[in-house]
Amino acid sequence: MYPYVFSINFPKDNFPPCSSKLVTSKSYAGRLQLPFEKTGLLLQSPPLPKNNFFPLLFFIHIKHPLPMRIVTIEEHVSFPQMNGLLPADALGKKKPASAAVQLMPKLEDVTGERLTSMNETGIAMQVLSVESTDVNLLDSSTAPGFAAAYNNLLAEKIKDQPDRFAAFAHLPMTAPAAAADELERTVSTYGFKGAMIRGVTNGEFLDAPKFAPIFERAERLGVPIYIHPGLPPQPVMDAYYSNIGGKTGPSEALACWGWGWHSETAIHVLRLLSAGTFDKYPRLNIIIGHMGEMLPFMWVRSERGFQPGAGGENQRTLSDTFRAQLHITTSGFFTQPPLQLALDTIGVDNIMLSVDYPFSSNQMGIDFLNGIQLPPDQVEKIAHGNADRLLNLG
C-alpha cells in the first residue's frame, strides 16, 4: 500500500506571513483543504483517490521562507472634524466625491480596520495623504493655518506607529510661499516624506511661476512632490464632462476616476516638462500614481512632440527627464499589461507599489503584486525598494 503524495511550491511573494500557522485540515469534495490562520490563504490538493484509507503525505516546498517587505504610498485619510475649522462660505462650496462620502469611516480610521487589513495582507507600511481638497477653498490668509492643523492632526494619529505609517504633507496651495514653509515644517518636525498636491489650484497648473517656491524647497529638502488628480475646474467640467447624451449634469466617472483625472495629471506633468521645471530643479523628484496616468501608453508619441527646441523650454528629452526625475505608482491599477508598458518605458527603478486605499482594497494590491512575473530582485524594487530609497523609509 503506497501513500498518496502531492506538493505545492510557494514562490517568495505567496508564502504566508511567519505569524501564520496551519490549522486543522479538512476534506471537502474529495480534496484536502489546508487553511492558514490570519491570511485568508486556503491551499487545496488535487482530487484524492476515492479509496483513501491509507496514509497521505503533504509536502510544502518553500523557495524563499521569509516574507517580503511591502510598502504602499498612495493611501488616503480624511478627518471630518476638520470641517469645524472651515468658514461657512467654504463649507458651502465643498464638493466631495461620492466614493469619498461612502468610504468616510475607512478614510478617518488609521489604527483600526486599516491596520488590521495591513496585517492580514502583509503590508509593512502605508504612506498616508489627505484625500480632501478643502484647503484650496481658502484664501492665502486662512489656508496656511488650516493646512498646518490638518498636518498636526495627521502627525498625532500616526505618532505611535512610526514603523507602520508615514505621511505626505497637506499644503496651502493658495499661498505658495507658505506652502513651502509648511512643507519644511512637516519634514523637519514630523519627518513627513514630502507632499501630495491634488490637481490644479483655482484652475492653475504647477508650471505657473508662483509655485516655484514649493519646488525649490522640495529639492533643497530632498523630498518628492506627489501630484494626484483633483476635481476639474468648473468650466472644464461643464465643457468636457457634463450633459452626456440625454442626461443633464456632470458625469463623475468620466470627469474623475474613469478618465478625466488621469489625462489631467498627464497634462500637468507634460506642462512641467515643457516649462523647463525639471531642468530648473534637476534634483527634484515628482511622483504620479495610477500606473503613470496614461504617460507610458503615450511615451513614444509624446517623446517626439516634446523634443528640446521644439517650442518648449525643456533642455532634455522626455525619456531622459522622466527616467531621472519622475516616479510612478501602481495605485488602483491591478493588471499586468499596464505594468508591462511602464516597465518598457519608465523602467523598474521608477515604479512603486500603491493600493489607493480605501478606494481599492489592500488584497487587490497584494494579488497584483503576487502575479508579477519578474525576477525576485525586481519585484522587491516595486514592493518596497524604490519607495524605501526615494522616501528614505529605511
Salt bridges, closest charged atoms under 4 A:
GLU74 OE2 - HIS76 NE2 3.22
GLU74 OE2 - HIS228 NE2 3.17
GLU74 OE2 - HIS290 NE2 3.66
GLU113 OE2 - LYS106 NZ 2.35
ASP134 OD2 - LYS94 NZ 2.69
GLU156 OE2 - LYS159 NZ 3.07
ASP181 OD1 - ARG217 NH1 2.95
GLU182 OE2 - ARG185 NH2 2.86
GLU184 OE1 - ARG217 NH1 2.87
GLU184 OE1 - ARG220 NH2 3.41
GLU204 OE1 - LYS210 NZ 2.91
ASP207 OD1 - ARG271 NE 2.72
GLU216 OE1 - ARG217 NE 3.79
GLU216 OE2 - ARG220 NE 3.52
ASP279 OD1 - ARG316 NE 2.74
GLU293 OE1 - HIS262 ND1 2.76
GLU293 OE2 - HIS290 ND1 2.75
ASP349 OD1 - LYS381 NZ 2.67
ASP356 OD1 - HIS76 NE2 2.77
ASP356 OD2 - HIS290 NE2 3.64
GLU380 OE2 - LYS12 NZ 1.75
GLU380 OE1 - HIS384 NE2 3.24
ASP388 OD1 - ARG69 NH2 2.98
ASP388 OD2 - HIS384 ND1 2.94
